[in-house]
Amino acid sequence: MNSRYLAVMSLAVMALGFIITLFLEETTWVFILQSGFEAGLVGGIADWFAVTALFRHPLGIPIPHTSLLLRNRDKIVRALISALEDELLNKTSIENRIRKLKLLQLGGSMLTKLAARRKVRVGVIEELIPIIQQLPLERAAAIAQSGVGAVVERMDFKLHADQLLTKTMEAGYDEKVLDYALGEALQWSQRPATRAMLGKLANDKLSEVKMGGLMGFAVQAFAGFMDEEKIGGMLQGMLVSGIRNLQDRDSAYRDTIMRELRVRLFQLAEDDERIGKLHQRALDAIASDKGALFMLARLEELRALALEKLEEQRETGAPALFAIYASIVRSLNRDSERIARWEDKLLAYAIHLVETNHYRIGQLVKDNLDQMDDAALVSMLEDKVGQDLQWIRVNGAICGFIVGIALSLIQLI
């Protein structure tokens, strides 16, 4: 039963009991009961007045020293804030509590429990997918284009070209390139179509030769004796033989070609004018519309690949996500000093946060109370503590009744 109704009923019982005893025959028991009901009625009324006076004016009459909560609202708010800031939630107690916590370890433990749950991992993947789908790649492409351009502009092309050539030669890539070119040339030279082309080309050139005397007669005799097929076969054999000779690493001709190739490459790397033009062309290519489209296309490919992998992970319960998290945790656990430093920094930040924002506790309480009008404040207080206060009225009536009976007994004695 609601304590407010119980208090009203107790007062009504005392009043009714007192009225009934007024009409009964005056006997000792009636005198005793009448005294009890009378004292209970006085006690109940007095306590009703006291409880009501805390929240409002009794019966709406502005009696002095009533409606105490509203009359002293500011004082009570200040006292409440002071109690919170200086006693209940003072900075020292909060800081001492924080110092006992291992914030990083606590957070890591919570993350581990979450990461171990399939539903959580899948939820993370499902949140990532729309984020990646909505990424503004045009903007990212422009930023990437600008960033790459800035990096290329700061690059020393001459130095990098020299280093690249040095590493290429140390790794033997120049010889591999030559071997690849000779292999392709050998395959081309061995084709029947190549033989036919060489024979026709040689025959056409011989027919164009205009010489007189014995030399002219010898050339014409050679041309008449050798047809296109024979000349093509002879030239093809010489070409194939020459290429195979160059493929031999002990060949003097091969060494000569390699030396000349390397000299030319280093001369190119030392040519400031050509390097400058190459540098500028690279910058122009990056800054051009084609460069922007190239960046955007690559980012689109990366997004498509990322979405494909995320879809695979969502279907399989995102094991890769847990594997990545476990790898990070294992890596950090091996570095206890770093964990200790992070823990100290996190603790210092938390304490600093408390020190700089502790006043906000009281400010928050004050702001919330200021937003409530008098009726709302009284309603809240009555809802929180008014029910308990109503028992004062019940106890007042009962105690008054008992005291009244005791006094009547003393009076009779």
C-alpha positions in Angstrom: 0.0 0.0 0.0 1.1 3.6 -0.8 2.6 5.1 2.4 0.8 8.4 1.6 -2.6 6.7 1.8 -1.5 4.8 4.9 -0.6 8.1 6.6 -4.0 9.6 5.7 -5.7 6.5 7.0 -3.8 6.6 10.3 -4.8 10.2 10.8 -8.4 9.4 9.9 -8.5 6.5 12.3 -7.3 8.7 15.1 -9.8 11.4 14.3 -12.7 8.9 14.0 -11.7 7.1 17.2 -11.5 10.4 19.1 -15.0 11.5 17.8 -16.6 8.1 18.7 -15.2 8.2 22.2 -16.8 11.6 22.7 -20.2 10.0 22.5 -19.5 7.0 24.7 -20.2 6.7 28.3 -17.4 8.1 30.4 -15.6 5.1 31.8 -12.0 4.4 32.6 -11.4 2.5 29.4 -13.2 5.1 27.3 -11.0 7.8 29.0 -7.9 5.9 28.2 -8.9 5.3 24.6 -10.0 8.9 24.2 -6.7 10.1 25.5 -4.8 7.8 23.1 -6.8 8.9 20.1 -6.5 12.5 21.1 -2.7 12.3 21.4 -2.5 10.3 18.2 -4.6 12.9 16.3 -2.4 15.7 17.6 0.8 13.8 16.7 -0.5 12.9 13.2 -1.5 16.5 12.5 1.8 17.8 13.8 3.8 15.4 11.7 1.6 16.1 8.7 2.3 19.8 9.1 6.1 19.1 9.5 6.3 16.8 6.4 4.2 19.1 4.3 6.1 22.2 5.4 9.3 20.6 3.8 7.8 20.8 0.3 5.0 23.4 0.3 2.8 25.7 2.4 0.3 23.6 4.4 -3.2 24.1 3.0 -1.7 26.8 0.7 -1.3 29.2 3.7 2.1 31.0 3.6 2.9 30.3 7.2 6.5 31.4 8.1 9.2 28.8 7.9 7.2 26.5 5.6 7.9 25.3 2.0 11.5 25.0 3.3 12.9 23.2 0.2 11.7 25.9 -2.2 12.6 28.8 0.1 16.1 27.4 0.5 16.5 26.0 -3.0 19.8 27.7 -3.8 21.3 26.9 -0.4 20.3 23.2 -0.8 21.7 23.0 -4.3 25.0 24.6 -3.2 25.1 22.1 -0.2 24.4 19.2 -2.5 27.1 20.3 -5.0 29.5 20.8 -2.2 28.8 17.4 -0.7 29.4 15.8 -4.1 32.6 17.6 -4.9 34.2 17.7 -1.5 33.0 14.5 0.1 31.2 11.9 -2.0 33.0 12.4 -5.3 36.1 14.4 -4.4 39.1 14.4 -6.7 41.3 12.5 -4.3 38.9 9.6 -3.9 38.4 9.4 -7.7 42.1 9.6 -8.5 42.9 6.9 -5.8 40.3 4.7 -7.4 41.7 5.2 -10.9 45.3 4.5 -9.7 44.1 1.1 -8.5 42.8 0.2 -12.0 45.0 -1.2 -14.7 43.1 0.6 -17.4 45.0 -0.8 -20.4 44.8 -4.4 -19.1 41.1 -3.9 -18.3 40.4 -2.5 -21.8 42.5 -5.3 -23.4 40.6 -8.0 -21.5 37.2 -6.5 -22.6 38.4 -6.3 -26.2 39.6 -9.9 -26.1 36.2 -11.1 -24.9 34.5 -9.1 -27.6 36.9 -10.2 -30.4 36.3 -13.9 -29.4 32.6 -13.6 -30.2 31.7 -14.4 -33.8 28.7 -12.1 -33.7 30.9 -9.1 -32.7 33.4 -9.8 -35.4 30.8 -10.1 -38.0 29.2 -6.9 -36.7 32.5 -5.1 -37.2 32.8 -6.3 -40.7 29.2 -5.3 -41.5 29.9 -1.8 -40.2 33.1 -1.6 -42.3 31.5 -2.6 -45.6 29.2 0.5 -45.9 32.0 2.8 -44.7 34.3 1.5 -47.4 31.5 1.7 -50.0 30.9 5.3 -49.2 34.5 6.4 -49.2 34.9 9.6 -51.3 37.5 8.1 -53.7 37.5 11.2 -56.0 38.7 13.2 -53.0 41.1 10.5 -51.9 42.5 10.3 -55.5 43.1 14.0 -55.5 44.9 13.8 -52.2 47.0 10.8 -53.4 47.8 12.6 -56.6 49.0 15.7 -54.7 51.0 13.5 -52.2 52.7 11.5 -54.9 53.5 14.7 -56.9 55.0 16.2 -53.8 57.1 13.1 -53.2 58.3 13.0 -56.8 59.1 16.7 -56.8 61.4 16.3 -53.8 63.1 13.3 -55.2 66.7 13.6 -56.5 66.2 11.8 -59.8 69.9 11.9 -60.6 70.9 10.3 -57.3 68.1 7.7 -57.6 69.0 6.9 -61.2 72.6 6.3 -60.3 71.6 4.1 -57.3 69.1 2.2 -59.5 71.7 1.5 -62.2 74.3 0.4 -59.6 71.9 -2.0 -57.9 70.7 -3.2 -61.3 74.2 -4.1 -62.4 75.2 -5.6 -59.1 72.2 -7.9 -59.3 73.0 -8.7 -63.0 69.7 -7.5 -64.3 71.4 -5.7 -67.2 72.8 -9.1 -68.5 69.4 -10.7 -67.9 67.8 -8.0 -70.1 70.4 -8.6 -72.8 69.9 -12.3 -72.6 66.1 -11.8 -72.9 66.5 -9.6 -75.9 69.0 -12.0 -77.6 66.6 -14.9 -76.9 63.7 -13.1 -78.5 65.9 -12.1 -81.4 67.1 -15.7 -81.9 63.5 -17.0 -82.0 62.7 -14.3 -84.6 65.7 -15.0 -86.7 65.0 -18.7 -86.9 61.5 -18.3 -88.4 61.0 -19.1 -92.1 59.3 -15.8 -92.7 62.5 -14.1 -91.4 64.6 -16.0 -93.9 62.3 -15.0 -96.8 62.3 -11.4 -95.7 66.1 -11.3 -95.5 66.4 -12.9 -98.9 64.1 -10.5 -100.6 65.7 -7.5 -98.9 69.2 -8.6 -99.9 68.1 -9.3 -103.5 66.4 -5.9 -103.8 69.5 -4.1 -102.6 71.8 -6.1 -104.9 69.7 -5.1 -107.9 70.1 -1.5 -106.9 73.9 -1.7 -106.9 75.4 0.2 -109.8 79.0 -0.7 -110.3 81.2 -0.9 -113.4 84.1 -3.0 -114.5 85.1 -6.3 -112.9 83.5 -5.5 -109.6 80.2 -4.9 -111.3 80.5 -8.1 -113.3 81.2 -10.1 -110.1 78.2 -8.6 -108.3 75.9 -9.3 -111.2 77.3 -12.9 -111.4 76.7 -13.4 -107.7 73.2 -12.1 -107.9 72.4 -14.3 -110.9 73.8 -17.3 -109.1 72.1 -16.7 -105.7 68.3 -16.5 -105.6 66.3 -15.0 -102.7 66.0 -18.3 -100.8 69.7 -19.0 -100.9 70.6 -15.4 -99.9 68.0 -15.5 -97.1 69.2 -18.8 -95.8 72.8 -17.6 -95.8 71.9 -14.3 -94.0 69.7 -16.2 -91.6 72.5 -18.6 -90.7 74.9 -15.7 -90.1 72.4 -13.9 -88.0 71.6 -17.0 -85.9 75.3 -17.7 -85.5 76.0 -14.2 -84.4 73.2 -14.1 -81.8 74.3 -17.4 -80.4 77.8 -16.1 -80.1 76.6 -13.1 -78.2 74.7 -15.5 -75.8 77.9 -17.1 -74.9 79.1 -15.4 -71.7 82.8 -15.9 -72.7 82.3 -14.1 -75.9 84.5 -11.0 -76.4 81.8 -9.3 -78.4 79.3 -9.8 -75.6 81.7 -8.2 -73.1 82.2 -5.3 -75.5 78.5 -4.8 -75.9 77.9 -5.0 -72.1 80.6 -2.4 -71.4 79.3 -0.1 -74.0 75.7 -0.5 -72.6 76.8 0.2 -69.1 78.8 3.3 -70.1 75.8 4.6 -72.0 73.5 4.1 -69.1 75.8 5.9 -66.6 76.2 8.7 -69.1 72.5 9.0 -69.3 72.3 9.1 -65.5 74.9 11.9 -65.5 73.1 13.9 -68.1 71.5 16.7 -66.1 69.4 18.0 -68.9 67.8 14.6 -69.7 67.3 13.8 -66.1 65.6 17.2 -65.6 63.3 16.5 -68.5 62.5 13.1 -67.2 61.7 14.6 -63.8 59.5 17.2 -65.3 57.7 14.6 -67.5 57.0 12.5 -64.4 55.6 15.5 -62.6 53.4 16.5 -65.6 52.2 13.0 -66.0 51.2 12.8 -62.3 49.5 16.2 -62.3 47.6 15.5 -65.5 44.0 14.4 -65.9 45.3 11.0 -66.9 47.3 10.9 -63.7 44.1 11.6 -61.7 42.2 9.0 -63.6 45.0 6.5 -63.0 44.9 7.2 -59.2 41.1 6.9 -59.1 41.2 3.6 -61.0 43.8 2.1 -58.7 41.8 3.2 -55.6 38.6 1.7 -57.2 40.5 -1.5 -57.6 41.7 -1.4 -54.0 38.1 -0.8 -52.8 36.7 -3.6 -54.9 39.4 -6.0 -53.6 38.8 -4.8 -50.0 35.0 -5.3 -50.3 35.5 -8.8 -51.8 37.7 -9.8 -48.9 35.3 -8.3 -46.3 32.4 -10.3 -47.8 34.5 -13.4 -47.6 35.3 -12.7 -44.0 31.6 -12.0 -43.1 30.6 -15.3 -44.6 33.3 -17.2 -42.6 32.9 -15.4 -39.3 35.7 -12.9 -39.8 38.6 -15.2 -38.5 41.2 -12.8 -40.1 39.9 -10.0 -37.8 40.5 -12.1 -34.7 43.9 -13.3 -36.1 45.0 -9.6 -36.7 43.9 -8.7 -33.1 45.6 -11.7 -31.6 48.8 -10.9 -33.5 48.8 -7.3 -32.2 48.1 -8.5 -28.6 50.9 -11.1 -28.8 53.3 -8.5 -30.2 52.5 -6.0 -27.4 52.7 -8.6 -24.7 56.3 -9.3 -25.7 57.1 -5.6 -25.1 56.3 -5.2 -21.4 58.2 -1.9 -21.1 56.0 -0.3 -23.8 52.8 -1.6 -22.1 54.0 -0.1 -18.8 54.7 3.3 -20.5 51.3 3.3 -22.2 49.7 2.4 -18.9 51.4 5.3 -17.1 50.4 7.7 -19.9 46.8 6.5 -19.9 46.7 6.8 -16.1 48.2 10.3 -16.2 45.7 11.3 -18.8 42.8 9.9 -16.9 43.9 11.8 -13.7 44.4 15.0 -15.6 41.0 14.6 -17.1 39.5 14.2 -13.6 41.4 17.3 -12.3 40.4 19.5 -15.2 36.8 18.4 -15.4 35.9 17.6 -11.8 34.0 20.8 -11.4 31.6 19.6 -14.2 30.1 17.1 -11.8 28.6 19.9 -9.7 27.9 22.0 -12.8 25.9 19.2 -14.3 23.9 18.8 -11.1 23.2 22.5 -11.0 22.2 22.7 -14.7 19.8 19.8 -14.3 18.2 21.3 -11.2 18.0 24.8 -12.8 16.0 23.3 -15.7 13.3 22.1 -13.2 10.6 24.4 -12.0 9.4 24.4 -8.4 6.6 22.0 -9.1 8.9 19.5 -10.9 11.5 19.7 -8.2 8.9 19.1 -5.4 7.5 16.2 -7.4 10.9 14.6 -7.9 11.8 15.0 -4.2 8.4 13.6 -3.1 8.9 10.7 -5.5 12.3 9.9 -4.2 12.0 10.6 -0.4 8.4 11.7 0.1 7.2 8.1 0.5 9.6 7.5 3.3 8.6 10.8 5.0 5.0 9.7 5.0 5.9 7.1 7.5 6.8 9.9 9.9 3.1 10.8 9.9 2.1 7.1 10.5 4.6 6.8 13.3 3.6 10.2 14.8 -0.1 9.0 15.0 0.9 5.6 16.5 3.4 7.1 18.9 0.9 9.8 19.9 -1.7 7.2 20.5 0.7 5.1 22.7 1.9 8.2 24.6 -1.7 9.4 25.1 -2.6 6.1 26.7 0.5 6.1 28.9 -0.2 9.7 30.1 -3.8 8.8 30.8 -2.7 5.9 32.9 -0.3 8.1 34.8 -3.1 10.6 35.3 -5.4 7.9 36.7 -2.7 6.6 39.0 
